[in-house]
Amino acid sequence: MAGEVQHFEIPYDKADRAKKFYSTVFGWKMKDMHEMKYTWVSTGPVDKQGMPTKMGVISGGMMKRMDWFKAPSVTVTVDDIDKTLQKVKKTGGKAIIEKQKVGEMGWSAYVQDSEGNVIGLWQSSGKGPM
């Protein structure tokens, strides 16, 4: 369903240090996705595809801190990422990372809202777990 928070992302400076912190403090499980330079984070019980099985639980990811990605952010599902990017631009926001394909799972983009916050967008292809 469009408009729902799908997952979160947390920036890090040192991957091993961040993974140790979150796994030790909260018991989160980590899976490195080396080809994407990304770490998938499971915050609760998951199915065989790594998707949460408990109502209200969302998982997320961690990646290297960048100029445009300095603080934790959320990713919101959209029905049409192209139309959403147009709306963002018309209402005072801007694209930070334009639409990009994520394997067979779907498309992502990152935008800056009217207040300077970075928000991820996600459009599923219907072929993957997300």
C-alpha positions as CSV (number, residue, x, y, z in Angstrom):
1,M,0.0,0.0,0.0
2,A,1.4,3.4,-1.0
3,G,2.4,5.9,1.7
4,E,3.5,3.4,4.3
5,V,6.9,3.4,5.9
6,Q,8.5,0.3,4.6
7,H,11.9,0.4,6.2
8,F,14.6,2.6,7.8
9,E,18.2,3.3,6.9
10,I,21.0,4.2,9.3
11,P,24.3,5.7,8.2
12,Y,27.6,4.6,9.6
13,D,31.2,5.7,9.5
14,K,32.6,2.2,10.4
15,A,30.5,-0.7,9.4
16,D,31.9,-3.3,11.9
17,R,31.5,-0.9,14.8
18,A,27.9,0.0,13.8
19,K,26.9,-3.6,13.3
20,K,28.3,-4.6,16.6
21,F,26.5,-1.8,18.4
22,Y,23.0,-2.6,17.0
23,S,23.4,-6.3,17.2
24,T,24.6,-6.1,20.8
25,V,22.2,-3.5,22.1
26,F,19.0,-4.5,20.3
27,G,19.7,-8.1,19.1
28,W,19.3,-7.1,15.4
29,K,20.5,-9.5,12.8
30,M,22.7,-8.3,9.9
31,K,23.2,-9.6,6.4
32,D,25.9,-8.0,4.2
33,M,24.9,-7.3,0.6
34,H,28.4,-6.7,-0.7
35,E,27.4,-6.0,-4.3
36,M,25.3,-3.1,-3.1
37,K,27.7,-2.0,-0.3
38,Y,24.7,-2.3,2.0
39,T,23.8,-4.2,5.2
40,W,20.3,-5.6,5.6
41,V,19.0,-5.3,9.1
42,S,16.3,-7.6,10.6
43,T,14.8,-6.2,13.8
44,G,12.5,-9.1,14.6
45,P,11.4,-12.5,13.3
46,V,11.6,-12.9,9.5
47,D,10.5,-15.4,6.9
48,K,12.7,-17.3,4.4
49,Q,13.0,-14.2,2.3
50,G,14.1,-12.0,5.2
51,M,10.8,-10.1,5.5
52,P,9.3,-9.4,8.9
53,T,6.6,-11.9,10.1
54,K,5.3,-9.9,13.1
55,M,2.8,-7.2,12.7
56,G,4.3,-3.7,13.2
57,V,7.9,-4.8,12.8
58,I,9.9,-3.1,10.1
59,S,13.4,-4.0,9.1
60,G,16.0,-1.8,7.4
61,G,19.5,-1.3,6.4
62,M,22.8,0.4,7.0
63,M,25.2,2.0,4.6
64,K,28.2,4.3,4.6
65,R,27.5,7.9,5.7
66,M,27.6,10.3,2.7
67,D,27.2,14.0,2.2
68,W,23.4,13.6,1.4
69,F,22.9,10.8,3.9
70,K,24.0,12.0,7.4
71,A,21.1,10.9,9.6
72,P,18.7,8.0,9.9
73,S,15.9,8.0,7.3
74,V,12.7,6.1,6.5
75,T,11.7,4.7,3.1
76,V,8.1,5.1,2.0
77,T,6.3,2.8,-0.5
78,V,4.8,4.5,-3.6
79,D,2.7,3.2,-6.4
80,D,4.5,5.2,-9.1
81,I,8.0,6.4,-8.3
82,D,8.2,8.7,-11.4
83,K,4.9,10.5,-10.4
84,T,6.1,10.7,-6.8
85,L,9.4,12.3,-7.9
86,Q,7.4,14.9,-9.9
87,K,5.2,15.7,-6.9
88,V,8.3,16.0,-4.7
89,K,9.8,18.6,-7.0
90,K,6.5,20.5,-7.4
91,T,6.1,20.8,-3.6
92,G,9.5,22.2,-2.6
93,G,11.6,19.0,-2.4
94,K,14.3,17.7,-4.7
95,A,15.7,14.4,-5.9
96,I,18.9,13.5,-4.2
97,I,19.3,10.1,-6.0
98,E,17.0,9.7,-9.0
99,K,15.1,6.4,-9.7
100,Q,17.4,3.4,-9.8
101,K,16.6,-0.3,-10.3
102,V,17.3,-2.6,-7.4
103,G,17.8,-6.0,-8.9
104,E,14.4,-7.6,-9.7
105,M,12.8,-6.3,-6.6
106,G,11.8,-2.8,-7.7
107,W,13.1,0.8,-7.9
108,S,14.3,3.2,-5.3
109,A,15.1,6.9,-5.1
110,Y,16.1,9.4,-2.4
111,V,14.5,12.8,-2.0
112,Q,15.0,15.8,0.2
113,D,11.7,17.1,1.6
114,S,10.8,20.7,2.0
115,E,12.5,20.8,5.4
116,G,15.8,19.3,4.3
117,N,15.2,15.7,5.5
118,V,16.2,12.8,3.3
119,I,13.4,10.3,2.6
120,G,13.7,7.1,0.6
121,L,11.1,6.1,-2.0
122,W,10.3,2.4,-2.9
123,Q,8.3,1.0,-5.8
124,S,8.0,-2.8,-5.8
125,S,8.2,-4.7,-9.1
126,G,6.1,-7.4,-7.4
127,K,8.8,-9.9,-8.2
128,G,10.8,-9.8,-4.9
129,P,10.3,-9.9,-1.2
130,M,9.7,-6.1,-0.9
